[in-house]
Amino acid sequence: MVLGYWNKILRIDLTTKKITKEEIDNNTCKLFVGGAGIGAEILWKEVSPKVEPFNSDNKLIFSVGPFQGYPVPGSAKFCITSKSPLTNTYADSSAGASWGPLFKKTGYDVLIIQGKSENPVYIYIKDNEIKIRDARDIWGMDSYQSVDKIRKKIRDPRASVVTIGPAAEKLVKIACIVVDKHSFAGRCGLGAVMGSKNLKAIAVKGSKKVPVSNLSLLENYNHKYLQEIYKASIKSGMRTHGTPGGCITYEGFGDMPIKYWTKDIWPEGAKKLGAPNYTKVLSAKPYPCLYCPVGCHRNIEIKEPAKYKLKGVGPEYETLGMFGTNLLIDDPKAISLANDLCNRLGIDTISAGACVGLAMECYEKGIINRKDTDGIEIRWGDPDILIDLIKQIGNKEGFGSIFSGGALEAAKKIGKNALKLVVHVKGLDIPAHDPRACWGMVPTYATGTRGACHMRGDEEDVEMAGFYIPEIGVTKEKAKFFSLEGKAFLAMKMQDYCSLINSLVLCFMMPAGGDLSFTSILNIFNAITGLDWDVQEAMLSGERIFTLQRLTNLRDGYTKEDDALPPKMYIPAKEGFRTGKIPPVDNLLSEYYELRRWSKDGEPTKEKLQQLGLENFKK
Ligand code: SF4
């Protein structure tokens, strides 16, 4: 018996409006843990390579893990898995606020949405009450209006609501899913999959308590770790300044994108965007998800100038990187407005920044001109252009509509040399961390199962921020800059570790900004489940989950040729910390394949699949 799970899936078919309840067996929970792991297992079984992302046969899988349902620090997360319209393969995206715990308390571990409703609908789940309701009057509203309207309709201001904005309704492929006007499942365009199903929102409010193995031990751990994480987050600056606190350090290491990955340094820009300037200029305060002692999200207030007046969620580091240094914009207020627009329209700020960066570079290089842009001069460093283009992308109108399929699709449409300029892996734009600075990020990005991602193998924090996990050999000795030694190992371990964390469904900031050790994470897991996992067993699960996602990529048609970085990542810096350095991509990848026991073609060997218990997952 494994505790901490309901062993229940709720399946809602939007075509037939049929609602079914199914069992998940204990073995599946043990093998795939929850969240991204169980999502990957369901996607493998239920979404064949033939299914197009916007086909009604694609599934949208909302899942939680063993940590939800009790006030475990950092447990207010949930995971969404689907086939991505950007990458056409496995994708997951996670978010916080309070949806995860409130969904778990309804009595389910997983919610599968399938089919397509004829008219827009929203779903309301309150313990045993499950309703599919008309959303025609909400369709078209921005994501913040949608949350307010649904809470009003269900007469519960404390219910948690995931919703989409107008961008997802229009099938903009960089559309995100918005939670409670607070948190965002940004990457891979899963909002557009929700839009393709005519599903505007899902509101949840549960009150059930899942049985755990040792409640008093769990409560002791929660109390102890809550204090420890809080203290560590003050010390690291994460509570005071949030992720913007990273700007100056990351720029110093040549890690931030500057002028769409064509420049190497911009210390003045990073100083204006990062802490302490950000915190002061935007009156920023922590905005924690439920049960969170860190509060990395920012609540900001801008009173002047009037055109940037705003009160609400502030931009994260990634947004400052992609809208700021990436576009040569150094005004945190302008970026905050652009961020707010994205949140309301429901688009991923990383991919939006990549699209605008590509537009600015193409314009500068004469690949596009005023005739293509409806007369707009797309200049670097102009916040008004950023804001205009976000509106056009999100509303799929004007010149911006060329980006409604993402930067890669736009580059294909633009033609000429645009394809050489676009910076992506498998169709997903590289986030605001440069693999030329942290070489462990080369295999992490190249083999990323959802495309280029810094959160599915947070190796850059190991190299730049001193985030070590001694239990798994992720140590300072292996984290030397510009050294080949140990980098493939770090990439592999961090991918497996992050796969586990995303399947436990724990916020990554608990270990990375709050110093929660791997041993402490396992203490919580064992107290909940009654299992007695050690580090090795837990990491085997992480590896199994990552490998299953890889198998899905391969089954969907990806090959080792797609384990590649874009051309710009082979250009050495002319100035700054990484002057003259280029990562040895081929060496890193061949060592990585060997460590993973993958064939030269990048396929997991039969022995590896047997070791992971994945021998039945065949292409
Ligand atoms: S650290 Fe940030 S993302 Fe994580 S739970 Fe807290 S507020 Fe949410």
Boltz pocket constraint, residues with backbone or C-beta under 6 A from the ligand:
constraints:
  - pocket:
      binder: B
      contacts: [[A, 74], [A, 75], [A, 76], [A, 96], [A, 97], [A, 287], [A, 288], [A, 289], [A, 290], [A, 292], [A, 293], [A, 294], [A, 295], [A, 296], [A, 297], [A, 507], [A, 508], [A, 509], [A, 510]]
      max_distance: 6.0
